[in-house]
Every structure is written in C-alpha cells, then in structure tokens.
Amino acid sequence: MIDIPEELAASQIKYNGEAGRAFVDGLPERAAQFLERWSLRRTGPSMHGMASLVLPVERADGTAAALKMQLLDEESEGEPLALRVWDGDGVVHLLEHDPETGTMLLERLDSSRHLSAVTDARVAVRILAELLARLVAVPAPEGLRRLGDIAAAMLEEVPRAVTSLPDEGERRLLLDCAAAVREVAGEPGDRLLHWDLHYDNVLAGGREAWLAIDPKPLAGDPGFDLMPALANRFDASEVLWRFDLLTEVLGLDRERARAWTLGRVLQNSLWDVEDGENRLQETQVLVARALLAR
C-alpha cells in the first residue's frame, strides 16, 4: 500500500477532472507494477508535488532512486526527452522511463534541501542562474512544444481577455505585455527551456551541489525562462537586480529578455482569466511594471 496525499488528489481533481481522479485511483496499482518491473524496493514515505507522486526507492544493485508517477499531459510528456538530452548536466539523471504512462525512475536527490532554503537571495539567484545557463545552452530536440506557437496563441487570446478585466490599468498592462511579445514573436528561439525553474525545483545533489528537477520543457528563447526566478520568493525590491543578474549570467540581450519575461506575465494572466479571474495577480503586475518602467 502507498499513501496518496490528499493535496495531490485534490489538485488532480481540480485541474484534470475525471482524468485526474482516475490517475489518483490507479496509483497503488501503478506503483506495484513498476516496483516489480524495475526491481525496486521502497525505502521511505510517499512524496508529492502538485501533479506527481514520488516514491523513494532502491534499485537491485543498492542504488538510491526515485519513482515518479504523473498524469501525462502537454507539460509532462516532454520531460523524459529533455532529461535524456541534458543527460544529467545541471539536472537530475533519468534512469528508466515508461512511454505509455510517463512513469520515470530518477536519480535520488536530497528532497529535504531545496534552493529556497538558501537565505541569501543573491547567492540563491546566482546558483539558479548558473544552472539555467547550462540548461538553455542546449538546442531543443524535435518533438517539444515551441514558443513560437505558444506566443501566437497568446496574442490571439489577448483581445478577449482584456474585456474580462474591469480595471483599466490592468487592461493597459496586459496590452503592453502583448505589444512587447509582438516585437520578438518572429524570433522565438530554439533553446531547450526548463520553463519552471524556481527555487523549490532545485535540490541538493550528491554528484553536484545543486541540480534542477521537474522540467516542463519547450523550445524557445531563454528569456522566457526567467520569470520563475523573479516571482518565486517574491520581493518587489529585488525584481530588477534579479533580472539583471539572470541576464548577465545567461549572456542575454536584456531588451529581448525583458520582452519574453513580459510574455510570461501575459501567459500567467491569460491562464488566470481563463480560470474566471477578473483581476491580475499582484506579483505578476509588480514584475511587469518594474520591467516596463525601465
């Protein structure tokens, strides 16, 4: 038997409906199947995020590993492909993968030590930036979602979304973000992006001090990968120096990076409007206003 956290079940049902419920209901059988198939022994209690269940395990040769089970969707289906391409360079190693279910066996990292525990913000941002620089140095393989397609879809959605916002300042802000994206949409980039590299998605490792986990990969411009480092552990007074440090370490053109970061504000805001919200998140607004004011 495995423990299925209530938070995981609730988030799956909230975001994925009956497919999420079926995924949760099938987890005990799936865990048993892959423990046997890959000759694994459980070594600790279940762990989870918003979308996956992770079991600490040991392989037949005594190697510590982590069995990750998740619902396949457009965000998760590219994860094993990206992990294979990165091959452990700054990121967790992929040891086994089942294409039919998306189940993965991963290198075991220290789940008790997240980068978010590093109290010095400048140290934490630099560590994350140096990891991100390694990840986006790699060309994206075929078969991933592409930022150009995402940008085009966002720009099509803006006119409808704007009408859902009662606040004139927020409407203007959304239109300004869209205008910035239009300036760079013709050159969406071809790098392999993590897309969700925030401080809780960096864990202490054995072979390296820190390693990235849980990518939601796509092909695009590295500037589209900066927003999680700005919005996670949010501090309005740190937005600009974090942005400057990230762009410096990654060697990015700041105007392009600014436009694509505003693109992330646009993406997050469009998602909120789609979910029925009629106000923009304060963090998104503050990041956008800081960048637009430069």
N, C-alpha and C positions, 0 to 999 in steps of 0.2 A: 504494500500500500504506500501511496505517496500523499503528502499533504498538498492540497491545492489552495493557495491563499485566497481569501475572499476578495481582496483587492484586485487580483488578476481576473477572477471570474466576473467581477462587476465591470471592469474596464472592457473585457472581451464582449460582454453582452451589450454594453453601452455603445461601443463603436462598431461592432460586427454583427449584432443581432443574433439570428439563429445560427449562423456560421460560427460565431464566437462561442455560443452555448455548446454546439456540437464539438468544437475543439476542446473546450474545458472538460466536457463529459468523457471524451476519448483519451484524455491524458494518462490515466492509470494504465490502460491497455498499451498505449504507445510507449510509455516508459518501460514496461515489462518487455515489449518486443525488442527495443533497442539495447536494453541491458543484456539481453540474451544474444542478440545478433552480433554485437561488438564485444562480447565477453567482458562486461563491465561489472564492477561491484560498487554499490552505493557507499559513500563514506561520510555523509552528513545530511542535514535537513535541506528541504527544498529552498531555492532562492527564486526571485522573480523580479521582472520589471513590469512595465505597463502592458507588454504584449507577449512575453515569453516566460516559460518555466525552465529553470536551470537546476540540474542535479549534480552535486559534486560526486565524482566517481573515481575509480581506479581501474586502469587497464590491466590485462592479464600479466603484463610484464612489470606491474607495480607503479607505472607512471600515473601521476595525478592528472585528471582531465575534468572537463565539464560537459555534461549532456544538455544541449539547448534544444527545446521544443517550442515551436511557434506556428502561428497560423500563416500560411503562405498568402501574401498579397503583393501589390506592386512595389512596396517598400522593402519587404523582406526577401523577395525572390532573387534579388541580385547580390545578396550578402555573400554566399559562398563563392561566387565568381570573383568578386572583388578581393576576398580574403586570399584566394589562390593567386591572383595577380600580385598582390602585395607580398605574399609569401613570408609573412612574419616581420617585415621591415617596418617597425614602428607600430605594429598591430598584432593582435592575438593570432596564433597559428591555428589554421583549420586542419584537423586530424582525420575526420571522416565526414561524409555528407550523404544524405539520402535525398535524391532529387524529388521523389514523389511526395514526400511530406515536408521537406525543408529542414528535417532534423539534422543537427550538426553535433559533432564531437570536437570540442575546442581545447586548446591548451589551458591548463588551470592557472589563473592569476589570483592575486590576493584580493578577494571581494570585500575585505574589511578595510582596505586602504584605497580610497578614491582621491583623485587630484583635488577635489573640492575641500579636502581636509587640510591642504596646504594654506596656511593662514595669510601668508604674504601674497597679495594679489599679483604683484609684478612678477614674482617667481612663478606662480601658477600660470599666468598668461603666457609667459615665455616658454614654459615647458609644453603647453598645449600648442603654441605657435610652431615650435620646432618639430613636434610630431606631425602637425598638419602640413608643414613644408615638405616633409618626406613623403607623405601620402599623395599630395597633389602633384608631385614631381613625375608621377607615373601616368602614361597615356591610358585613357579609358579603353577597355576592350569592347568589342561589339556585343550587342545584346542588352545593354543597360538603357534605362530611361535617359533622355537627352534634355539638357537645359533649354535648348532652343525650342523644343516642343512645349515645355512647361511654360516658358516665357510667353509664347504665342497664345496659349490657352488663358493665361492670366490676363493678358491685355484685352482679350475678347470679353472677359468677365467684368472688367472694371466699370463700364457704364451702368450695368445693372446693379452692381454692388454699391456704387455711390448713392443711388437713390434710396438705399436702405439705411443710410446714416443721417440722422436728424441734425447732427452738429455740423455747421458749415466749415469750421476749422478742420474737422476730421475729413470732410469731403475733399477739401483742398489738399490736405496732406496725402490722401490716397491718390489723387490725381498727380501730385508732384512725384510720388514714388513711381507711378506708371510712366510719367514722362522720362524719368531717369532710366528706366528699363528700356524704353523705346530707343534711347541713344545707343545702347550697347547690344540690343537684341540680335542685330545682324552678325555679331561675332560672339556666339555663346560659349566658345571654348571646347576643349577636348580632353581635359584632365580628369583623372579618376577622383571624384569627390566623396568624402565621407558623409556629408550633409547633416550630421547630428553630433559633431564633436564638441560636446560640452564637458565640464569638469567631472561629472559623475560617469562619463563614458571613457575615462582614463583610469586604469587600475595599475597598482604596483605589480611589477613582474619579477620573475626570477632571473631570466637572461638579460633583461634590461630594467632600469629603474621604473619606467612608466611605459605602458602600452595601451593603444586605443582598442576599444571594443565596439560592438553593436553598430556597424555602419549601415546606412540606408543609401547605397551608392547610386550615383548618376554621373553622366559625362557632362562636363561643363567648365566654366570659368572658376578659378579658385576663390575669387571674390564672393561667390555665392556661398562659400563655406565659413565665413567669418562670424555670422550672426550669433550662433550659439555661444561663442566666447564672449560676446558683448552682453547678451541677455541673461545668461546663467550667472548666478551670484551677482545679481544686478546692483549696480551703483551708478547713478546718473553722473556723478562727478568723474567717473572713470571711463566713460564711453570713448572719448576722443583719444586719450593716451593708449587705451587698449587697442583701438582701431589702428593708431599709428604704429604701435609695436607689432601687431599682427602683419600689417602690410610691409613693414621693414623686414621682418624675419622671412616672410614668404617672397620678398622681392617683387611686390605687385605695384602696378600703376595705381595710384591712390584714387584717381577720378573714376577709373573703371571699377575698382573695388568698392568705392562708395556707391556707385550705381547698382551694382549687383547686391550689395548689402541692403539697399533700399528695396531691391527686388524681394529679398526675404521678408522685409516688413510687409510688402504687398501680398506675398503668398500667405503669410500668417493671418493677415487681416481678412483676406478673401475667405479663408477657411472659417474664421470666426463668423463672418456674415452668413456664410452658407449654413452654419450651425444655428442661425437665428439670432445672433448678437447684433445689437444696433449701436454699440459703442466699441471703439478700438481699445485694445489692451494698453494700459498706461505705459508699460515697458516699451512696447513697440513704438508708441508715439514719441517717447522721450529719445529713443535711439534715432528715429527718423529726423526729429527736429534738430538734434545735435549735429547730424551729418549734413542736413540741408542748410544749416546756418554757416557752414564753412565757406 
